[in-house]
């Protein structure tokens, strides 16, 4: 590179470097790790894990079976007592 070339494009180069630093176009690993931790924290507060979902699903299935048994028991008792005869 010759001296004239550097003198001609130095202001442009300085301006590009200033814009890069001013607008934080490049992320440092520390900042990236901090953002990653924040995202994981927000996700853990808003969503449940797969195993927790499986447990809740199993509990709902148990509740559904119990309600179905109670319903069948009530229907059988009503049929025995003669309430549902046509």
N, C-alpha and C positions, 0 to 999 in steps of 0.2 A: 504494500500500500504506500502510495506516495502522500506527501504532505498536503497537496491540494485536494485530494480525495477526502482525507480526514477533515480538513477545514470545511469542505462543502457539506458533508453529511453528519458532522458532529452534533449540530443542534437537533437534528431529527433523531439521532440515536439517543441523545440525552432526554428528549421528550418521550420517546418510547419507554425508556427505562423508568422515568418518573411516573408515567401512566401505569406501568406494571406494578410499581410499589404503592401508588396511591389507591388503586382499585383492588389490591390484593388478588391479582390474577393467578398467582401461584400459592398453593396451600402448603403450610409447613406440616410435618408429621405430628407435631404436638397439637396443633389446631385440629387436624383431622381426627386424632385420637379423642380429643375433647368432644368434638361433634358426635363421634361414634358412641361415646358413653351417654351423651344426652339423648340420642335416638333410642338406645337400648333402654334407658330409664323410662322414656315416654311410652315405649312399646310395652314394657312390663306392667305399667300402670293401666294401660288401655285394653290389653288382650290377655287371655289365659294361655297356659301351655297346652300342648297336645295331650299330656297325661291327665291334667286337670279336666280338660274337656271330656276325656274318656270316662273319668270318675263321675262327672256330672251326668253324662249320658247314661251311665249304668244306674245311677240313682233315680233318674227320671223313668227309666225302664222298669225298675223295681216298684216305683210309685204307681206306674200305669198298670202293672200286673196286680198290685194290691187293690186298686180301685176296681179293676175288672172282676176280681174275686168277690169284693163286697157287692158289686152290682149283681153278679150272678146269684149270690146268696140271697139278696133281697128279692129278686125275681122268683127264685125257688120258693121262698117263704110265702110270697103273695099267691103263687100257684097252689101251694098246699092249703092255704086258708080259703081258697075259692074266690079271691077278688078279681081274677082275670078270666073268669068263665064267660063265654059268649052266650 
